[in-house]
Structure formats: structure tokens, C-alpha cells
Amino acid sequence: MGEEGWRDFQKVVHEDEEKKKYNNYMFTCPMCNSKNVKKISTVNRATSIAIFGLASNKINKQYECDNCKHKW
């Protein structure tokens, strides 16, 4: 595989990782319309609630925008 082929391969792998990270860009942020939205994991929410209790900003939230950090 040549250098150009290797770069193409790396580009495809990186794009696939980004799609997985951001739920295949299925959702958009309601505040900034960004597609860089990821699901907040159950473990992440449970940890936040265990530490902050009712003051946690992740109660009843499922998604978070990586650009503006809005949660909904």
C-alpha cells in the first residue's frame, strides 16, 4: 500500500470513528444546530447524580452537544 493509499485508509477510519461517536450525525443540537451531538451514557449520568444529587444537570437528559455543551 502506497503512502496515498494509507492516507485514504486513515481518512475512512477517522470518518467512521466520528460517525460512531456522534450517532451517525442523526441528531442536531436544538440550541446551535450542530451535528456534534453524543448520547450521555447511563454510567456518566448515574455518577453525576451520585456526586451532585438533585443539583446534577444530567437528570432526565440523554444527549449533549460537543460545541455548546447544551444537554437535553
C-alpha positions as CSV (number, residue, x, y, z in Angstrom):
1,M,0.0,0.0,0.0
2,G,1.4,3.3,-1.0
3,E,1.5,6.5,1.1
4,E,-1.5,7.9,-0.7
5,G,-3.5,4.7,-0.1
6,W,-2.5,4.7,3.6
7,R,-3.8,8.3,3.9
8,D,-7.1,7.4,2.2
9,F,-7.4,4.4,4.6
10,Q,-6.7,6.6,7.7
11,K,-9.3,9.2,6.4
12,V,-12.0,6.5,6.1
13,V,-11.2,5.1,9.6
14,H,-11.3,8.6,11.1
15,E,-14.7,9.3,9.4
16,D,-16.2,6.1,10.7
17,E,-15.0,6.8,14.3
18,E,-16.5,10.3,14.1
19,K,-19.9,8.8,12.9
20,K,-19.9,6.3,15.7
21,K,-19.0,9.0,18.3
22,Y,-21.8,11.3,17.1
23,N,-24.6,8.7,16.5
24,N,-24.0,8.8,12.7
25,Y,-24.9,12.5,12.8
26,M,-28.6,11.7,13.3
27,F,-29.3,14.4,15.8
28,T,-28.8,18.2,15.9
29,C,-28.5,20.4,18.9
30,P,-31.6,22.5,19.4
31,M,-29.5,25.5,20.6
32,C,-26.7,25.7,18.0
33,N,-27.9,23.3,15.3
34,S,-24.6,21.4,15.5
35,K,-24.4,17.7,14.5
36,N,-21.7,17.1,17.1
37,V,-24.2,15.5,19.5
38,K,-23.4,12.5,21.6
39,K,-25.5,10.3,23.9
40,I,-24.8,10.7,27.6
41,S,-24.1,7.3,29.0
42,T,-26.0,5.8,31.9
43,V,-22.9,5.4,33.9
44,N,-22.0,9.1,33.3
45,R,-25.5,10.2,34.4
46,A,-25.5,7.9,37.5
47,T,-22.1,9.2,38.6
48,S,-23.1,12.8,38.2
49,I,-26.3,12.2,40.2
50,A,-24.4,10.3,42.9
51,I,-21.9,13.1,43.3
52,F,-24.2,16.2,42.9
53,G,-27.6,14.6,43.9
54,L,-30.6,16.6,42.8
55,A,-28.3,19.5,41.7
56,S,-27.0,17.4,38.8
57,N,-27.6,18.9,35.4
58,K,-27.9,15.5,33.8
59,I,-31.1,14.4,35.4
60,N,-33.6,13.4,32.7
61,K,-31.1,14.4,30.0
62,Q,-30.0,12.0,27.2
63,Y,-27.9,14.0,24.8
64,E,-25.1,16.6,24.9
65,C,-23.8,18.9,22.3
66,D,-20.0,19.0,22.0
67,N,-20.0,22.5,20.6
68,C,-22.2,24.5,23.1
69,K,-22.4,21.8,25.9
70,H,-26.2,22.0,25.9
71,K,-27.9,19.0,27.4
72,W,-31.4,17.7,26.6
